[in-house]
Amino acid sequence: MLPDMGLGDVIRLRKPHPCGATDWVVVRIGADIGLKCLGCGRRILLPRRELARRMKGYVSKGQPPSSEGS
C-alpha cells in the first residue's frame, strides 16, 4: 500500500544515507516524493512506490495546514 503522507512528516528509511542518518523530512508531494536528509541536508526525489518499499515508519507527523485567513 502506498503511504499517505504530508509536508513536514519525518520518516525513517530502512537503509542509512551515506552520511549515517536514517531520518528524512518530506518537502514535496506529487507523483514523486521530495525528501530532505536530516543529517546532511541532501535532497532527493523518490517515486511513491519506491518510497513505500524503502520506508520503515514514521518518526513524527507534520502539522496540518491551518485555515486562518480564509
N, C-alpha and C positions, 0 to 999 in steps of 0.2 A: 504494500500500500504506500502511496506517495505521502510524504509528511505534509501536514498543514502547519505552516509557519508564517510569521510576520516579521516586519522590520524590527530590529533590535533584539531578537531572540538570540540567546547564546547557546550554541550546540557543541557537542563533543563528537569528534570523528574517531573511528577505530584506530587508524594509524597516526602516529605523531608527524607533524610537519618537520622538515629538516632542522628548524630552529629549536625543536623539542616540545613545542606547545601542542596541545590537542584540542583546545577550545577556540571557537570561531564565532564571530557575530555576523548576523545576516544584515547586509547593507543594500541588497537589491532583490526584488521579487519579479518573476516573469517566467518565461519558458526556461531560462537559466536562472539559477540562484547565485547571487553575488555574496561571497564570504570574505571577511577580513580577519586575518590571524591576530589573536590577542597577544601573541608573543613578540612578533617582529613587525606587524602591520601590513604584511603582504596581502594583496587582494587577488582572489581567483573567481572564476565563473565555473559552475558545475551544472550540467543538466539535472532536472529534478530526479530522474530515475537513478542517475549515478550517485546523487546525494543520498537518496533513500537507501542505497546499498552500502554506502560508506558510513552512514550516521549511526552512532552508538546510542545517543539520547540527548535530552535537553538538560542544560545546566540551569537556565532561567529563561522565562518568557519575557518579551519586551512589553512595554506599556502600550495599550490600545490608543489610537489617536483620539484626542479629545474633540468634543463637538462644540467647544466655545467659539463665539464669534460668528455663529450662523444666524 
